Amino acid sequence: MSRPRLLVVDDHPIVRAALVDLLLQAGFEVAGEAVDGADAVALAKQLEPDVVLMDLRMPVLGGLDATRLIKDARPDIQVVLLTAFESPALEQQALEAGCFAYLVKGCPPGELRLALHEAMAWRRSLRPSAGSAPLEA
Amino acid sequence: MTAETADQASPGEASFQLLAEHLPDLIIFAFDTELRMWAATGGALRARGWTSEEFIGMTVPEIAGGTRADDIRAGCLAALGGERSQLEMAGYDPPDRLWSLHFVPLGGGGPEGGMVLCRDVTEPRRAEELVRASQRQLAEAQRIAQVGSWEWDLETDALTVSDELRRLFGLPPGVELTMTRAAATAIHPADRVRVTTALERIRDDPSPFAIEHRITRPDGEVRTVLARGEGVVDEDGRLVRFIGTDQDVTDRRRAGAERRRLLNRVYEAQEGQDRRLAADLHDGHVQSLAAIGFKLEQARLRLGASGSPEADELLWQVTKDLSAEVTALRRTIGRLRPLVLVEDGLEAALREEAKSACNRAALASCEVSSELVMRLDPVVETALFRVAQQALANVVEHASATHAEVVIECDAKGVLLRVGDDGCGFDPDHVQVIADIAHFGLIAMRERVESLGGRFRVTTAPGQGTVVEASLPLTVAVEGPGA
């Protein structure tokens, strides 16, 4: 089984690059990078990642709307929202949109990887043929 | 011969003396055709300690000591010619008294000549001057204060007004007025029903009243006046008339509106600046710090088992510290630009603020209840949120409260925000004296609410908790310059 395949979505290039490096180092496979919500919807359809790591505020299409579109088309793909906004109301909206988890940038080290692992585990439970756990969990 | 002993006098002199005795405030001089005085009497003469001998033998013009001698001579000659005349002149002794002199012919078959009836009119004239001065001062005060006074006779409907009120309403002098006609012509059409309804209501109630309305002057200019008045009852307790004032408050209202407009611009500018600063922090610093955090974590993973435990511990600690700083920065951004307020409205924002207050203070609870069923005007939402934010900050920092609550009540006219706590309260007067009022943000809260046409109230006492209330209309009009 292949490693978990991720789609990293963030409009900030510096954040996106740092995230990709971290995730690769952590043993995830980064299937692609999207710069906004619309880009993410298109790439999710094309690349069929296991988990989408999604920013919230982005130009063209925001993370919540992108999540809804992705989940409508592919309910098995998990979306982990990673945002700079700490807000219970937004978190509730994110969960209602179908997000698996709502994380805040600057969260304690390891929390991101843990959430991605859990999302991957949940996806495997929905679709057993999905990728295996990362090597460096 | 003296005029003070009636039994020695001729019939003419006797009647002359009788007249003098019955008019105790008079001095009466009788003079012959040569204008030479042959009698001097009267209560006022004796009251001053004067005697008739001082005057008898003098000519009347000599009384004036030369100052008005010609006028007095003319008066005496007129009396000799059968005519009456009158003049006023400064006193004989002391000179600061004012005398009224009436020159009358002597008649009735007595000796030929005339009389001068002298009355000390100093006090009446001073009183009259005081009244005139008082009237001038009242008129001047009314002019300066732009206040006109009026009196409304309920039986005749007649309206008696001061000069300033005529000027205020643009009414020509001398025109007789009635309340019915004044209400029909001077009251601004948009306010006429309200004012006439109020007039009908007060006709049976002498209680003090106040009503603000607009008037339209004959030249078309619209002014705003504040009318105050109260009823006057007669000895039978019947309401017979109203007296009151109308004050021109147009400039005050305009100044108030201009002040509110400027304050709103300040708040808008401040909110705009906060939004820009929050966006800069969010899009720049938070993202960069988050990226640094990801790189630090990547470095830890890369070192893995080959790195020293000390280096791993250090990187772990730095990553945690960075995480804490990003969290603090995010909260600052949240205060500058509460995203949840923009996205989800006032109630959701207040719930988050209440939750944050509970986390920051030893509050057992901070309940939020709301009657809102729809989003409000963004300006109203922002103002009420900022008031609640400051009030809850006060609860956290000063109240030592156990319970707090945030309530929003709403009806067709407006929305009321109430933030209450069961904490230590404070003495509002003392707070004003020690200028902590600025520290508590009370002035800023009040100004913000009142700038939008709302009302702000703080109810508190030492040991009695604090309730902050802010009510605003559902929508606020942004007033343009000069509005």
Contacts between the chains, C-beta under 8 A, distances in Angstrom:
chain1	res1	chain2	res2	distance
A	12	B	283	7.5
A	12	B	287	4.5
A	12	B	291	7.6
A	14	B	287	6.4
A	14	B	288	6.3
A	14	B	291	4.6
A	15	B	287	5.0
A	15	B	290	5.7
A	15	B	291	4.7
A	15	B	294	7.4
A	17	B	291	7.4
A	18	B	290	7.7
A	18	B	291	3.8
A	18	B	292	7.5
A	18	B	294	3.9
A	18	B	295	5.1
A	18	B	298	7.4
A	19	B	291	7.8
A	19	B	294	5.4
A	21	B	294	7.2
A	21	B	295	7.0
A	21	B	298	5.3
A	22	B	294	4.4
A	22	B	295	7.2
A	22	B	297	5.6
A	22	B	298	4.2
A	22	B	301	7.4
A	25	B	298	4.6
A	25	B	301	4.6
A	25	B	302	5.8
A	26	B	298	7.8
A	26	B	301	5.8
A	57	B	282	8.0
A	84	B	282	5.5
A	84	B	286	4.7
A	84	B	287	6.9
A	84	B	290	7.0
A	84	B	330	6.2
A	84	B	333	7.7
A	85	B	330	7.4
A	85	B	334	7.8
A	85	B	339	5.5
A	86	B	327	7.5
A	86	B	330	5.4
A	86	B	331	7.4
A	86	B	334	6.9
A	87	B	334	7.7
A	87	B	339	6.1
A	87	B	340	4.9
A	87	B	352	6.6
A	88	B	351	7.7
A	88	B	352	6.1
A	88	B	355	7.1
A	89	B	340	4.7
A	89	B	343	7.1
A	89	B	344	4.8
A	89	B	348	4.6
A	89	B	351	7.7
A	89	B	352	6.6
A	90	B	339	7.2
A	90	B	340	6.8
A	90	B	343	7.0
A	104	B	327	7.6
A	104	B	330	7.0
A	105	B	286	6.5
A	105	B	287	7.5
A	105	B	290	3.8
A	105	B	293	7.7
A	105	B	326	6.5
A	105	B	330	7.9
A	106	B	286	7.3
A	106	B	289	6.8
A	106	B	290	5.8
A	106	B	293	6.3
A	106	B	322	7.3
A	106	B	323	4.9
A	106	B	325	7.7
A	106	B	326	2.8
A	106	B	327	5.5
A	106	B	329	7.9
A	106	B	330	6.7
A	107	B	323	6.6
A	108	B	320	6.6
A	108	B	323	5.6
A	109	B	293	7.4
A	109	B	296	7.7
A	109	B	297	5.1
A	109	B	300	7.4
A	109	B	316	6.7
A	109	B	319	4.4
A	109	B	320	6.6
A	109	B	323	6.8
A	110	B	297	7.5
A	136	B	301	6.6
A	136	B	304	7.8
